Amino acid sequence: MKKVKGWVGIAIVLTGVLLAGCGQSKADSAKSANKDPQTGQVYPKTVKVGLIEGGPESAILQKEHYLKGIGTKVKTTSYSTGTDLNNAFVSKDLDVASFGSSPYALGVANGVPYKAVGVPYVESGNIEALAAKKSASIKKVADLKGKKIGVPFATTSHYALLKALALAGLKPSDVTLKDMDGQSIVAAWKRGDIDAAYIWSPALDEIAKTGRILTNDGLLKNKGIIIPEVAVSGNDFSKKYPTLVKRYVQALIKVQNLVKTNPKRAIQDVASWEGIPTANAKSQITENDWLSGNEQADYLGSDGKLADIVKTITDFHKAQKNISQAPTKSTINDAIDGSFLQKALK
């Protein structure tokens, strides 16, 4: 009996060792699954994703839950302007985000620590527009001389407005520019404090009810003023977690795929997220130039389209004295990294 008990005891011990080994194997496997396979860095508990108010790509990412399978938990935060997003990257409150090329260009000029990793679309149509109060004296952009115009400074709308004024033969000093976010523009419009505003939805939809559209991003694009939307990733985050950045870029490619294959659903996503009628959301889907992964590669390549556009934007802002120094082409190229897109396409 003792021998039997001895063998049973040994069996129990061996079984315990085997179970412990299995448990350790599972633990190691789970731990490995939570590491970036390229760098070996343990994934952060949360990926901090910035969404931009009025950004259709932000709406679809959120409504379709495309970030759910990124590999770790995701925290999304909405911002009203690209300036707010730039500040969030400086304070390390964000890991990835997408927003307009003008605030991105200003971020590069001011040393914000991020790199462009995607270009979801080129702004067109009525996604951003210059609306003026219906008046016999204001029928075209040139008629805004001496008028008060609301616009969020350091945004794509600000850049587009300054370009629109220049095309109409006006200098910024010919008008009174007021730095306002979307909600402030709507309130000022209703009070009669401003005569016009260059802004995006949902504020644009509200003021357009009683206003007249003088120009928009689509008309400016036809005159050679290209304003792409840019996806960025913080430098430290990109170095530690390249796989998570790749998956973020893949999520944005899914957005483009939905727009192309099911635009009706994409429109509904935008309308729901922004709280606007589907009729108003339609132009954000059907009029923007949504870029496939391969088309984005043309923008993100060495000395690609994005670098040229950013150089044009920063040189313009330098001429307008919005920045003291425009970055060199080399600095701009250093702030663009197409490698994550290339991996996302494999």
Secondary structure, DSSP 8 states (H G I E B T S, - for coil): -HHHHHHHHHHHHHHHHHHHHHHHHHHHHHHHHTB-TTT--B--SEEEEEEETT-HHHHHHHHTTTTTTSSSEEEEEEESSHHHHHHHHHTT--SEEEEEHHHHHHHHHTT-SEEEEE--EE--TTSEEEEEE-BTTBSSGGGGTT-EEEE-TTSHHHHHHHHHHHHTT--GGGSEEEE--HHHHHHHHHHT--SEEEEETTHHHHHHTSEEEEEEHHHHHHTT---BEEEEEEHHHHHH-HHHHHHHHHHHHHHHHHHHH-HHHHHHHHHHHHT--HHHHHHHHHTSEE--HHHHHHHHSTT-HHHHHHHHHHHHHHHTTSSSS---HHHHHHTB--HHHHHHT-
